[in-house]
């Protein structure tokens, strides 16, 4: 099988000052996409959190941890960030909520984007969809046995109830190769992403899962025994230049 795309992924959740999300998105989409990809990062997607008007969520990928270090050193030490960092930082209350992840299996990485990303100010080539990110927090590592449980038993239920799975990842515990940007190293997480046409389709999926006897009686007890706390669910609307749409 082919190696997964972006074997190292950051899931970044920013808490912003009230009313500043669109300010940051305009700046990010204009200045921080191509400039990061030029030095070796992949901007996988950037989103508005539908349930929190002051949260901006984005995904950034790398080929490996050493190249992550080189890309981040080049970007944050480079002219684009230097020119715009004060404007970006002025929108933020907190930018340290970061999970470092890796694909849970060779089939768990993010797909190659459909089409091309529009230039700043241009309309998107495809209509926006909705992305659901579900974060499961474990008592311990999500090992091979759990990944097989997800692939063989959970994913078919998600697909059968209307989800379009995109990727599923687990914690990457390699040392942080760019300590200037902290990551949540103490967490054991399994994160899956799915795409939906709109909010109505997402809600239909969640309702179907809740009503599924197979889910309630067979899968949920096994899953719940592995979780340290309730899952976190992020309903994410792609920005105009998000590669994941």
N, C-alpha and C positions, 0 to 999 in steps of 0.2 A: 504493500500500500504506500501511497505517497506520504511524505512527511507532512504533519499539520502546518497550516499557514499560521505564521506568527506564534512560534512555540513559547514566547513569553508575552503576557498580556497584563496591562494595568487597567483595573476598573476604578475610575476616579470620580468621586462624588464631592462637589464643591457646594458649600453653603455661602450664599451671597447676601449682600445688603439688599433690603427691600427695593424692588423696582429696578435692579441692576442686571437682571439676567439677560435681557435682550441687548443691553450695552455690551456685555461680555461676549455674547454670541456673535454680534456684528463684528467685533474686533477679532475674535477667534477665527471665524470663517474667512475673514479677509486676510489676516496676517499670519496665522499660526498653523495652517494646514500644510501648504507646500513647503514652508520653511522648515518644518520638522521632518517631512519626508525627504527633503534634500540631504539631510544628514544621517538618514538611516532608520528613522522611526516610521511606523505605519499608523496613520490616524484612521482607526477602524470605524468610528462613529461618534457623533456628538448629539446630545439630546436635551430637550426640556422634560423635566419630571412633571407629569400631569397632576400629581398629588401634592406637589410642593412648589409654589411659584418662585421660591428663592433657592432652588437646587438646580445645578447644572451637572450633568453626568456625561462622561466621555470615556472612550476606550482607545488605548494606544498599544501597539504591538511592536515586537522586536524579534530578530532572528535568534538571539541568545543573550545571556547576561553580559558578557564582555562587550558586545555590540550595543547593548542598551546603555552601558556606561559611556561609550564613545559618542553615541548619538545625543545623549542628554548633556554631556560636557560641551559638545559642539553647539547645541541649540541654546542652552542657558548661558553659555559664554559668548554667544554670537551677537551680531548686530541687530537682528530682528527683535529678539527678546529684550535686549538692552534699550531699544528705542521705544518699546511698548509696555514694558513690565510695570511701570508705575500706574499706567492707565488700567491694566489688567488687575493688578493687585488691589487697586482702589475699589473694585467691585466685590471683593471677597472678604468674608468673615473667616472662613476656614477652608483650606485646600489639602488637608492632611488625611482625609478619609480615603485611603487607597488600598486596594487589595491587589497583591501580586499573584498572578494565576498562570497556569499552563493547561493546554488541552488535556482532558482526562484520558483520552485515547487517541490513536491516529485518526479516528473519524470525528473527533470532538472539536476541531478547530473551526474558526470562522471561514465561511465560504469566500471565494473571490467575488468582489462586488459586481453587481449587474450594471452594465453600461459605464458611462464616464461621469465623473463628478463635474457639475457645472462650474463655470468661472464665477467669481464673486459678482453678485447682481443679476446673474442669468437665472431663468426659471429652471427648476429641476427637471431632468429628462423623464422621470417616472413619478407618479403620484405618491404622496407620503403614505407610509403604513404606520403601524404601531409596534414597538418592540417591548416585550415583557422580559425583564430580568428577574429571576428568582434565586435568592441566595439562601442556601441551607447551611446552617452552622452546626458542626459536628462535635461530639464529645472527643473524638479522636480523628485520625486521618481517614480520608475517603479513599480506601485502597482499591485494589483490582476487583475484589469481590463485590464492593458496592458499585463500581463502574459497570460491571456485568449486570447487576441487578437493575441499574438505571437503563442500560441499553436494551436488555431483553424483556423487561417487564414494565418499567415506568414509561419509557419513550413511546411504545405503541399506544398506551392509553392517552398520552398527550396528543399524539398525532390523530388518533381516532376521535378525539373530542374537539378538533379544529385548530390545534396549534401547528405552526410550521417551524419545527426545530431549526435553529441556526447553529448553535454551538453549546458545548458543555465543558466546563473547566473546573479544576480544583487548585488548591493552594500550591504555590511555588515557594519553597522554603530556602532557596539559594540565598546567600548573603546579599544584602542590598548593595549593588555595585555603584549606586549614586546616592550616598547618605544625605546629601543636601536636600533630597526629597524623601521624606519618611514614608514607610509602608507599614501596614498592620501585620507584623510578623507573627503574632501570637495566635492568630485565627486559624481554624481548620474549616474551610468552606468548600462547598460544591455549588457552582453557579451555572444555571442553564438559561439560555436565551431562545426566545421564539418570536416569530413575526406574525402579525395579524393585519387584516385589511383595515380595520378601524376599531373604535372602542366597543361597538356593539358585538363584533365577532369575538373580541377578547372576553367580554362578559358572558357570552354564550358558552365559550370554552370553559370558563371557571364554573359556571352553573352545571355544565355536563359532568365535569370532574366531581363536583360535590354530590351529584345525584348518582354517581356510578357505584353500584354495590361492590363491584370488583375492587375499585379504589378504596372504598371505606373499610371493607372487611379483610382484604388481603394485602394491599400495598401500603396503605397508610400506617397500620400498626408497625410494620417492619421499618418504614421510614422514620416514624416518630421515635422509635427506640434508639435511633442513631443521632437524633438532634439534641443539641444543648439548649436551644431556645427556639421560639417561633421563627419561621422563615421571614425574610425581608423580601417584599415584592415591589419592583420598580416598574411603573407604567411609563414608557419613554416615547416621546414624540421626536422623530429625527429633525434636526435643523435642516435648513435649505441645502447645505453642502455636505450633509452626512453621507458617507459611503454606504452605510447600512440604512436602507430606507424601507 
